[in-house]
Amino acid sequence: HNAVAATPADSFFSTTSEADKQPFTTWLLTDNASSYDHTTFLSTTADPTKGMATFWKITDDTFHVAFATMATGWAAFGIAEAGGMFGADVVSFTTANPTVLVDGYILDDRQVRVDTSQDWTLISSVVEDGWIIAEAT
């Protein structure tokens, strides 16, 4: 057997049982997780063991991102100059429309507003057993 090297992502969602974590673990081991140069866990304020696993790399002028979270309706990833939600540029994914990403932004009302320029491309997605995993460029 070939040994699979442990990654920091192996420790994400540490209080989730291995059975409940299976869609994420499968994605880590068999899909594109290893192609990303960076990873971090963005925890919720209420529980540091829950949140979103985020992976990214930059190839030439293209930003690649993957995000995984335990959710059933939607998940979003955003970047803001000052951190936090306000002023963030956001890409969101909904299970109701799993072939489309929405490029948006957040103002002071914390609502995602649709950007006039839709610049994100969905590469792949997994919606399985309470998990959302999406990859985009």
Number of C-alpha atoms within 10 A of each C-alpha: 3 4 5 7 7 8 12 10 18 13 11 21 22 13 11 13 9 12 8 14 18 15 20 26 17 11 15 15 13 9 12 13 23 13 11 15 11 14 18 14 21 16 15 11 9 8 8 13 17 19 19 24 20 22 22 20 16 13 8 6 6 9 12 19 21 24 23 25 22 24 18 15 14 17 20 20 18 18 15 14 10 9 10 10 21 18 17 20 19 22 25 19 23 19 16 10 11 16 13 16 22 22 22 22 22 19 13 8 9 12 12 19 15 15 15 8 9 12 12 18 16 18 15 14 19 16 19 14 14 13 21 26 23 25 22 17 15
